[in-house]
Amino acid sequence: MIDNFSLGISHGLMLLAAWYLLRRRDLDHEASPRDEAAKPRGRWGRRDA
C-alpha cells in the first residue's frame, strides 16, 4: 500500500516547482534573434538576463 505522506510530499514538491516556474518574469517574453545578438556575454560565455 502506498503511503499517503509520501504521495503528499511528492505532489507538494511538484506543485511548488510549478508555482516557481509560473512566477518567472521571462515566461511571457520572447526575445528576437537581434536582441540576443546585441546582448553582451557574461562570465563563462553565458548571456546575462
PDBQT receptor file of N, H, CA, C and O in Angstrom, charges set to zero:
ATOM      1  N   MET A   1       0.837  -1.176   0.000  1.00  0.00    +0.000 N 
ATOM      2  CA  MET A   1       0.000   0.000   0.000  1.00  0.00    +0.000 C 
ATOM      3  C   MET A   1       0.892   1.253   0.000  1.00  0.00    +0.000 C 
ATOM      4  O   MET A   1       1.894   1.318   0.712  1.00  0.00    +0.000 OA
ATOM      5  N   ILE A   2       0.510   2.224  -0.800  1.00  0.00    +0.000 N 
ATOM      6  H   ILE A   2      -0.304   2.171  -1.379  1.00  0.00    +0.000 HD
ATOM      7  CA  ILE A   2       1.296   3.453  -0.924  1.00  0.00    +0.000 C 
ATOM      8  C   ILE A   2       0.942   4.381   0.234  1.00  0.00    +0.000 C 
ATOM      9  O   ILE A   2      -0.229   4.588   0.549  1.00  0.00    +0.000 OA
ATOM     10  N   ASP A   3       1.958   4.922   0.845  1.00  0.00    +0.000 N 
ATOM     11  H   ASP A   3       2.910   4.753   0.589  1.00  0.00    +0.000 HD
ATOM     12  CA  ASP A   3       1.777   5.794   1.994  1.00  0.00    +0.000 C 
ATOM     13  C   ASP A   3       1.270   7.176   1.550  1.00  0.00    +0.000 C 
ATOM     14  O   ASP A   3       1.816   7.759   0.614  1.00  0.00    +0.000 OA
ATOM     15  N   ASN A   4       0.256   7.690   2.198  1.00  0.00    +0.000 N 
ATOM     16  H   ASN A   4      -0.188   7.217   2.959  1.00  0.00    +0.000 HD
ATOM     17  CA  ASN A   4      -0.308   8.996   1.849  1.00  0.00    +0.000 C 
ATOM     18  C   ASN A   4       0.679  10.130   2.089  1.00  0.00    +0.000 C 
ATOM     19  O   ASN A   4       0.649  11.138   1.382  1.00  0.00    +0.000 OA
ATOM     20  N   PHE A   5       1.548   9.976   3.076  1.00  0.00    +0.000 N 
ATOM     21  H   PHE A   5       1.572   9.157   3.650  1.00  0.00    +0.000 HD
ATOM     22  CA  PHE A   5       2.538  11.012   3.359  1.00  0.00    +0.000 C 
ATOM     23  C   PHE A   5       3.510  11.174   2.191  1.00  0.00    +0.000 C 
ATOM     24  O   PHE A   5       3.829  12.297   1.803  1.00  0.00    +0.000 OA
ATOM     25  N   SER A   6       3.981  10.061   1.631  1.00  0.00    +0.000 N 
ATOM     26  H   SER A   6       3.723   9.148   1.947  1.00  0.00    +0.000 HD
ATOM     27  CA  SER A   6       4.916  10.146   0.501  1.00  0.00    +0.000 C 
ATOM     28  C   SER A   6       4.224  10.717  -0.733  1.00  0.00    +0.000 C 
ATOM     29  O   SER A   6       4.845  11.454  -1.498  1.00  0.00    +0.000 OA
ATOM     30  N   LEU A   7       2.952  10.389  -0.939  1.00  0.00    +0.000 N 
ATOM     31  H   LEU A   7       2.448   9.790  -0.318  1.00  0.00    +0.000 HD
ATOM     32  CA  LEU A   7       2.209  10.995  -2.049  1.00  0.00    +0.000 C 
ATOM     33  C   LEU A   7       2.054  12.496  -1.841  1.00  0.00    +0.000 C 
ATOM     34  O   LEU A   7       2.197  13.272  -2.787  1.00  0.00    +0.000 OA
ATOM     35  N   GLY A   8       1.767  12.906  -0.626  1.00  0.00    +0.000 N 
ATOM     36  H   GLY A   8       1.651  12.276   0.142  1.00  0.00    +0.000 HD
ATOM     37  CA  GLY A   8       1.621  14.332  -0.325  1.00  0.00    +0.000 C 
ATOM     38  C   GLY A   8       2.914  15.102  -0.534  1.00  0.00    +0.000 C 
ATOM     39  O   GLY A   8       2.907  16.200  -1.091  1.00  0.00    +0.000 OA
ATOM     40  N   ILE A   9       4.018  14.527  -0.089  1.00  0.00    +0.000 N 
ATOM     41  H   ILE A   9       4.023  13.635   0.363  1.00  0.00    +0.000 HD
ATOM     42  CA  ILE A   9       5.326  15.182  -0.251  1.00  0.00    +0.000 C 
ATOM     43  C   ILE A   9       5.671  15.321  -1.736  1.00  0.00    +0.000 C 
ATOM     44  O   ILE A   9       6.064  16.401  -2.177  1.00  0.00    +0.000 OA
ATOM     45  N   SER A  10       5.529  14.249  -2.504  1.00  0.00    +0.000 N 
ATOM     46  H   SER A  10       5.210  13.372  -2.145  1.00  0.00    +0.000 HD
ATOM     47  CA  SER A  10       5.917  14.306  -3.917  1.00  0.00    +0.000 C 
ATOM     48  C   SER A  10       5.024  15.269  -4.700  1.00  0.00    +0.000 C 
ATOM     49  O   SER A  10       5.524  16.044  -5.515  1.00  0.00    +0.000 OA
ATOM     50  N   HIS A  11       3.733  15.232  -4.469  1.00  0.00    +0.000 N 
ATOM     51  H   HIS A  11       3.327  14.602  -3.807  1.00  0.00    +0.000 HD
ATOM     52  CA  HIS A  11       2.837  16.141  -5.178  1.00  0.00    +0.000 C 
ATOM     53  C   HIS A  11       3.016  17.583  -4.703  1.00  0.00    +0.000 C 
ATOM     54  O   HIS A  11       2.888  18.511  -5.502  1.00  0.00    +0.000 OA
ATOM     55  N   GLY A  12       3.303  17.781  -3.443  1.00  0.00    +0.000 N 
ATOM     56  H   GLY A  12       3.407  17.027  -2.794  1.00  0.00    +0.000 HD
ATOM     57  CA  GLY A  12       3.565  19.120  -2.931  1.00  0.00    +0.000 C 
ATOM     58  C   GLY A  12       4.807  19.730  -3.555  1.00  0.00    +0.000 C 
ATOM     59  O   GLY A  12       4.823  20.919  -3.876  1.00  0.00    +0.000 OA
ATOM     60  N   LEU A  13       5.850  18.926  -3.727  1.00  0.00    +0.000 N 
ATOM     61  H   LEU A  13       5.838  17.961  -3.466  1.00  0.00    +0.000 HD
ATOM     62  CA  LEU A  13       7.074  19.426  -4.354  1.00  0.00    +0.000 C 
ATOM     63  C   LEU A  13       6.855  19.755  -5.828  1.00  0.00    +0.000 C 
ATOM     64  O   LEU A  13       7.399  20.735  -6.337  1.00  0.00    +0.000 OA
ATOM     65  N   MET A  14       6.056  18.934  -6.514  1.00  0.00    +0.000 N 
ATOM     66  H   MET A  14       5.614  18.137  -6.101  1.00  0.00    +0.000 HD
ATOM     67  CA  MET A  14       5.744  19.249  -7.918  1.00  0.00    +0.000 C 
ATOM     68  C   MET A  14       4.921  20.524  -8.022  1.00  0.00    +0.000 C 
ATOM     69  O   MET A  14       5.123  21.318  -8.941  1.00  0.00    +0.000 OA
ATOM     70  N   LEU A  15       4.000  20.728  -7.097  1.00  0.00    +0.000 N 
ATOM     71  H   LEU A  15       3.835  20.083  -6.351  1.00  0.00    +0.000 HD
ATOM     72  CA  LEU A  15       3.203  21.951  -7.084  1.00  0.00    +0.000 C 
ATOM     73  C   LEU A  15       4.079  23.166  -6.808  1.00  0.00    +0.000 C 
ATOM     74  O   LEU A  15       3.897  24.213  -7.431  1.00  0.00    +0.000 OA
ATOM     75  N   LEU A  16       5.019  23.044  -5.891  1.00  0.00    +0.000 N 
ATOM     76  H   LEU A  16       5.167  22.194  -5.385  1.00  0.00    +0.000 HD
ATOM     77  CA  LEU A  16       5.938  24.132  -5.587  1.00  0.00    +0.000 C 
ATOM     78  C   LEU A  16       6.813  24.469  -6.795  1.00  0.00    +0.000 C 
ATOM     79  O   LEU A  16       7.036  25.644  -7.089  1.00  0.00    +0.000 OA
ATOM     80  N   ALA A  17       7.309  23.451  -7.495  1.00  0.00    +0.000 N 
ATOM     81  H   ALA A  17       7.129  22.497  -7.257  1.00  0.00    +0.000 HD
ATOM     82  CA  ALA A  17       8.125  23.686  -8.692  1.00  0.00    +0.000 C 
ATOM     83  C   ALA A  17       7.312  24.379  -9.777  1.00  0.00    +0.000 C 
ATOM     84  O   ALA A  17       7.804  25.303 -10.425  1.00  0.00    +0.000 OA
ATOM     85  N   ALA A  18       6.068  23.941  -9.981  1.00  0.00    +0.000 N 
ATOM     86  H   ALA A  18       5.668  23.191  -9.454  1.00  0.00    +0.000 HD
ATOM     87  CA  ALA A  18       5.216  24.576 -10.983  1.00  0.00    +0.000 C 
ATOM     88  C   ALA A  18       4.928  26.022 -10.605  1.00  0.00    +0.000 C 
ATOM     89  O   ALA A  18       4.900  26.894 -11.474  1.00  0.00    +0.000 OA
ATOM     90  N   TRP A  19       4.715  26.286  -9.330  1.00  0.00    +0.000 N 
ATOM     91  H   TRP A  19       4.738  25.578  -8.624  1.00  0.00    +0.000 HD
ATOM     92  CA  TRP A  19       4.436  27.645  -8.856  1.00  0.00    +0.000 C 
ATOM     93  C   TRP A  19       5.616  28.574  -9.152  1.00  0.00    +0.000 C 
ATOM     94  O   TRP A  19       5.429  29.692  -9.631  1.00  0.00    +0.000 OA
ATOM     95  N   TYR A  20       6.833  28.100  -8.862  1.00  0.00    +0.000 N 
ATOM     96  H   TYR A  20       6.985  27.192  -8.473  1.00  0.00    +0.000 HD
ATOM     97  CA  TYR A  20       8.012  28.929  -9.123  1.00  0.00    +0.000 C 
ATOM     98  C   TYR A  20       8.245  29.131 -10.618  1.00  0.00    +0.000 C 
ATOM     99  O   TYR A  20       8.677  30.206 -11.032  1.00  0.00    +0.000 OA
ATOM    100  N   LEU A  21       7.966  28.119 -11.432  1.00  0.00    +0.000 N 
ATOM    101  H   LEU A  21       7.614  27.245 -11.095  1.00  0.00    +0.000 HD
ATOM    102  CA  LEU A  21       8.139  28.272 -12.874  1.00  0.00    +0.000 C 
ATOM    103  C   LEU A  21       7.136  29.260 -13.453  1.00  0.00    +0.000 C 
ATOM    104  O   LEU A  21       7.484  30.039 -14.340  1.00  0.00    +0.000 OA
ATOM    105  N   LEU A  22       5.915  29.242 -12.974  1.00  0.00    +0.000 N 
ATOM    106  H   LEU A  22       5.632  28.609 -12.254  1.00  0.00    +0.000 HD
ATOM    107  CA  LEU A  22       4.898  30.148 -13.495  1.00  0.00    +0.000 C 
ATOM    108  C   LEU A  22       5.102  31.582 -13.037  1.00  0.00    +0.000 C 
ATOM    109  O   LEU A  22       4.567  32.497 -13.663  1.00  0.00    +0.000 OA
ATOM    110  N   ARG A  23       5.850  31.811 -11.976  1.00  0.00    +0.000 N 
ATOM    111  H   ARG A  23       6.284  31.068 -11.468  1.00  0.00    +0.000 HD
ATOM    112  CA  ARG A  23       6.109  33.161 -11.473  1.00  0.00    +0.000 C 
ATOM    113  C   ARG A  23       7.270  33.845 -12.174  1.00  0.00    +0.000 C 
ATOM    114  O   ARG A  23       7.543  35.013 -11.896  1.00  0.00    +0.000 OA
ATOM    115  N   ARG A  24       7.962  33.157 -13.075  1.00  0.00    +0.000 N 
ATOM    116  H   ARG A  24       7.740  32.208 -13.301  1.00  0.00    +0.000 HD
ATOM    117  CA  ARG A  24       9.114  33.759 -13.751  1.00  0.00    +0.000 C 
ATOM    118  C   ARG A  24       8.688  34.941 -14.601  1.00  0.00    +0.000 C 
ATOM    119  O   ARG A  24       7.662  34.882 -15.278  1.00  0.00    +0.000 OA
ATOM    120  N   ARG A  25       9.464  36.009 -14.572  1.00  0.00    +0.000 N 
ATOM    121  H   ARG A  25      10.298  36.057 -14.022  1.00  0.00    +0.000 HD
ATOM    122  CA  ARG A  25       9.150  37.212 -15.338  1.00  0.00    +0.000 C 
ATOM    123  C   ARG A  25       9.360  37.015 -16.832  1.00  0.00    +0.000 C 
ATOM    124  O   ARG A  25       8.668  37.639 -17.636  1.00  0.00    +0.000 OA
ATOM    125  N   ASP A  26      10.290  36.169 -17.215  1.00  0.00    +0.000 N 
ATOM    126  H   ASP A  26      10.852  35.661 -16.562  1.00  0.00    +0.000 HD
ATOM    127  CA  ASP A  26      10.581  35.983 -18.627  1.00  0.00    +0.000 C 
ATOM    128  C   ASP A  26       9.712  34.910 -19.279  1.00  0.00    +0.000 C 
ATOM    129  O   ASP A  26       9.989  34.499 -20.406  1.00  0.00    +0.000 OA
ATOM    130  N   LEU A  27       8.678  34.454 -18.600  1.00  0.00    +0.000 N 
ATOM    131  H   LEU A  27       8.452  34.788 -17.685  1.00  0.00    +0.000 HD
ATOM    132  CA  LEU A  27       7.813  33.415 -19.142  1.00  0.00    +0.000 C 
ATOM    133  C   LEU A  27       7.049  33.902 -20.363  1.00  0.00    +0.000 C 
ATOM    134  O   LEU A  27       6.894  33.154 -21.328  1.00  0.00    +0.000 OA
ATOM    135  N   ASP A  28       6.570  35.137 -20.341  1.00  0.00    +0.000 N 
ATOM    136  H   ASP A  28       6.697  35.744 -19.558  1.00  0.00    +0.000 HD
ATOM    137  CA  ASP A  28       5.788  35.669 -21.448  1.00  0.00    +0.000 C 
ATOM    138  C   ASP A  28       6.601  36.526 -22.404  1.00  0.00    +0.000 C 
ATOM    139  O   ASP A  28       6.032  37.150 -23.300  1.00  0.00    +0.000 OA
ATOM    140  N   HIS A  29       7.890  36.572 -22.238  1.00  0.00    +0.000 N 
ATOM    141  H   HIS A  29       8.352  36.065 -21.510  1.00  0.00    +0.000 HD
ATOM    142  CA  HIS A  29       8.736  37.412 -23.079  1.00  0.00    +0.000 C 
ATOM    143  C   HIS A  29       9.575  36.530 -23.989  1.00  0.00    +0.000 C 
ATOM    144  O   HIS A  29      10.311  35.661 -23.522  1.00  0.00    +0.000 OA
ATOM    145  N   GLU A  30       9.459  36.760 -25.283  1.00  0.00    +0.000 N 
ATOM    146  H   GLU A  30       8.861  37.466 -25.662  1.00  0.00    +0.000 HD
ATOM    147  CA  GLU A  30      10.271  36.029 -26.240  1.00  0.00    +0.000 C 
ATOM    148  C   GLU A  30      11.129  37.034 -26.999  1.00  0.00    +0.000 C 
ATOM    149  O   GLU A  30      10.610  37.892 -27.713  1.00  0.00    +0.000 OA
ATOM    150  N   ALA A  31      12.419  36.923 -26.843  1.00  0.00    +0.000 N 
ATOM    151  H   ALA A  31      12.841  36.226 -26.262  1.00  0.00    +0.000 HD
ATOM    152  CA  ALA A  31      13.334  37.867 -27.471  1.00  0.00    +0.000 C 
ATOM    153  C   ALA A  31      13.561  37.487 -28.926  1.00  0.00    +0.000 C 
ATOM    154  O   ALA A  31      13.556  36.309 -29.284  1.00  0.00    +0.000 OA
ATOM    155  N   SER A  32      13.758  38.492 -29.748  1.00  0.00    +0.000 N 
ATOM    156  H   SER A  32      13.762  39.449 -29.457  1.00  0.00    +0.000 HD
ATOM    157  CA  SER A  32      14.059  38.245 -31.153  1.00  0.00    +0.000 C 
ATOM    158  C   SER A  32      15.544  37.896 -31.287  1.00  0.00    +0.000 C 
ATOM    159  O   SER A  32      16.323  38.163 -30.373  1.00  0.00    +0.000 OA
ATOM    160  N   PRO A  33      15.938  37.308 -32.407  1.00  0.00    +0.000 N 
ATOM    161  CA  PRO A  33      17.365  36.976 -32.594  1.00  0.00    +0.000 C 
ATOM    162  C   PRO A  33      18.266  38.206 -32.553  1.00  0.00    +0.000 C 
ATOM    163  O   PRO A  33      19.416  38.114 -32.124  1.00  0.00    +0.000 OA
ATOM    164  N   ARG A  34      17.755  39.361 -32.998  1.00  0.00    +0.000 N 
ATOM    165  H   ARG A  34      16.821  39.435 -33.347  1.00  0.00    +0.000 HD
ATOM    166  CA  ARG A  34      18.575  40.584 -32.924  1.00  0.00    +0.000 C 
ATOM    167  C   ARG A  34      18.819  40.990 -31.487  1.00  0.00    +0.000 C 
ATOM    168  O   ARG A  34      19.910  41.456 -31.156  1.00  0.00    +0.000 OA
ATOM    169  N   ASP A  35      17.823  40.822 -30.619  1.00  0.00    +0.000 N 
ATOM    170  H   ASP A  35      16.938  40.443 -30.888  1.00  0.00    +0.000 HD
ATOM    171  CA  ASP A  35      18.008  41.166 -29.208  1.00  0.00    +0.000 C 
ATOM    172  C   ASP A  35      19.051  40.261 -28.569  1.00  0.00    +0.000 C 
ATOM    173  O   ASP A  35      19.866  40.725 -27.772  1.00  0.00    +0.000 OA
ATOM    174  N   GLU A  36      19.035  38.998 -28.903  1.00  0.00    +0.000 N 
ATOM    175  H   GLU A  36      18.372  38.621 -29.551  1.00  0.00    +0.000 HD
ATOM    176  CA  GLU A  36      20.000  38.060 -28.332  1.00  0.00    +0.000 C 
ATOM    177  C   GLU A  36      21.418  38.353 -28.810  1.00  0.00    +0.000 C 
ATOM    178  O   GLU A  36      22.370  38.222 -28.042  1.00  0.00    +0.000 OA
ATOM    179  N   ALA A  37      21.565  38.749 -30.076  1.00  0.00    +0.000 N 
ATOM    180  H   ALA A  37      20.791  38.855 -30.700  1.00  0.00    +0.000 HD
ATOM    181  CA  ALA A  37      22.899  39.017 -30.612  1.00  0.00    +0.000 C 
ATOM    182  C   ALA A  37      23.486  40.302 -30.027  1.00  0.00    +0.000 C 
ATOM    183  O   ALA A  37      24.706  40.441 -29.941  1.00  0.00    +0.000 OA
ATOM    184  N   ALA A  38      22.636  41.229 -29.630  1.00  0.00    +0.000 N 
ATOM    185  H   ALA A  38      21.645  41.116 -29.699  1.00  0.00    +0.000 HD
ATOM    186  CA  ALA A  38      23.117  42.510 -29.116  1.00  0.00    +0.000 C 
ATOM    187  C   ALA A  38      23.534  42.431 -27.652  1.00  0.00    +0.000 C 
ATOM    188  O   ALA A  38      24.249  43.308 -27.166  1.00  0.00    +0.000 OA
ATOM    189  N   LYS A  39      23.097  41.395 -26.946  1.00  0.00    +0.000 N 
ATOM    190  H   LYS A  39      22.517  40.683 -27.341  1.00  0.00    +0.000 HD
ATOM    191  CA  LYS A  39      23.443  41.290 -25.528  1.00  0.00    +0.000 C 
ATOM    192  C   LYS A  39      24.909  40.911 -25.360  1.00  0.00    +0.000 C 
ATOM    193  O   LYS A  39      25.415  40.044 -26.073  1.00  0.00    +0.000 OA
ATOM    194  N   PRO A  40      25.581  41.551 -24.433  1.00  0.00    +0.000 N 
ATOM    195  CA  PRO A  40      26.970  41.156 -24.186  1.00  0.00    +0.000 C 
ATOM    196  C   PRO A  40      27.027  39.825 -23.440  1.00  0.00    +0.000 C 
ATOM    197  O   PRO A  40      26.127  39.482 -22.674  1.00  0.00    +0.000 OA
ATOM    198  N   ARG A  41      28.080  39.108 -23.678  1.00  0.00    +0.000 N 
ATOM    199  H   ARG A  41      28.812  39.387 -24.300  1.00  0.00    +0.000 HD
ATOM    200  CA  ARG A  41      28.238  37.837 -22.991  1.00  0.00    +0.000 C 
ATOM    201  C   ARG A  41      28.811  38.080 -21.602  1.00  0.00    +0.000 C 
ATOM    202  O   ARG A  41      29.680  38.930 -21.407  1.00  0.00    +0.000 OA
ATOM    203  N   GLY A  42      28.310  37.326 -20.657  1.00  0.00    +0.000 N 
ATOM    204  H   GLY A  42      27.604  36.635 -20.816  1.00  0.00    +0.000 HD
ATOM    205  CA  GLY A  42      28.766  37.445 -19.278  1.00  0.00    +0.000 C 
ATOM    206  C   GLY A  42      29.896  36.473 -18.998  1.00  0.00    +0.000 C 
ATOM    207  O   GLY A  42      30.639  36.068 -19.892  1.00  0.00    +0.000 OA
ATOM    208  N   ARG A  43      30.000  36.122 -17.763  1.00  0.00    +0.000 N 
ATOM    209  H   ARG A  43      29.397  36.451 -17.036  1.00  0.00    +0.000 HD
ATOM    210  CA  ARG A  43      31.028  35.208 -17.310  1.00  0.00    +0.000 C 
ATOM    211  C   ARG A  43      30.807  33.823 -17.907  1.00  0.00    +0.000 C 
ATOM    212  O   ARG A  43      29.667  33.361 -17.953  1.00  0.00    +0.000 OA
ATOM    213  N   TRP A  44      31.850  33.150 -18.363  1.00  0.00    +0.000 N 
ATOM    214  H   TRP A  44      32.776  33.526 -18.326  1.00  0.00    +0.000 HD
ATOM    215  CA  TRP A  44      31.838  31.821 -18.959  1.00  0.00    +0.000 C 
ATOM    216  C   TRP A  44      30.996  31.760 -20.225  1.00  0.00    +0.000 C 
ATOM    217  O   TRP A  44      30.454  30.704 -20.550  1.00  0.00    +0.000 OA
ATOM    218  N   GLY A  45      30.875  32.869 -20.944  1.00  0.00    +0.000 N 
ATOM    219  H   GLY A  45      31.315  33.728 -20.680  1.00  0.00    +0.000 HD
ATOM    220  CA  GLY A  45      30.199  32.868 -22.221  1.00  0.00    +0.000 C 
ATOM    221  C   GLY A  45      28.691  32.870 -22.166  1.00  0.00    +0.000 C 
ATOM    222  O   GLY A  45      28.042  32.781 -23.208  1.00  0.00    +0.000 OA
ATOM    223  N   ARG A  46      28.104  32.970 -20.968  1.00  0.00    +0.000 N 
ATOM    224  H   ARG A  46      28.632  33.042 -20.122  1.00  0.00    +0.000 HD
ATOM    225  CA  ARG A  46      26.660  32.983 -20.845  1.00  0.00    +0.000 C 
ATOM    226  C   ARG A  46      26.141  34.396 -21.041  1.00  0.00    +0.000 C 
ATOM    227  O   ARG A  46      26.829  35.370 -20.736  1.00  0.00    +0.000 OA
ATOM    228  N   ARG A  47      24.936  34.500 -21.546  1.00  0.00    +0.000 N 
ATOM    229  H   ARG A  47      24.377  33.709 -21.794  1.00  0.00    +0.000 HD
ATOM    230  CA  ARG A  47      24.304  35.798 -21.703  1.00  0.00    +0.000 C 
ATOM    231  C   ARG A  47      23.536  36.108 -20.427  1.00  0.00    +0.000 C 
ATOM    232  O   ARG A  47      22.758  35.289 -19.937  1.00  0.00    +0.000 OA
ATOM    233  N   ASP A  48      23.767  37.306 -19.897  1.00  0.00    +0.000 N 
ATOM    234  H   ASP A  48      24.399  37.971 -20.294  1.00  0.00    +0.000 HD
ATOM    235  CA  ASP A  48      23.073  37.707 -18.675  1.00  0.00    +0.000 C 
ATOM    236  C   ASP A  48      21.651  38.084 -18.986  1.00  0.00    +0.000 C 
ATOM    237  O   ASP A  48      21.375  38.705 -20.012  1.00  0.00    +0.000 OA
ATOM    238  N   ALA A  49      20.730  37.708 -18.094  1.00  0.00    +0.000 N 
ATOM    239  H   ALA A  49      20.954  37.204 -17.260  1.00  0.00    +0.000 HD
ATOM    240  CA  ALA A  49      19.309  38.013 -18.312  1.00  0.00    +0.000 C 
ATOM    241  C   ALA A  49      18.961  39.417 -17.885  1.00  0.00    +0.000 C 
ATOM    242  O   ALA A  49      17.807  39.829 -18.002  1.00  0.00    +0.000 OA
TER     243      ALA A  49
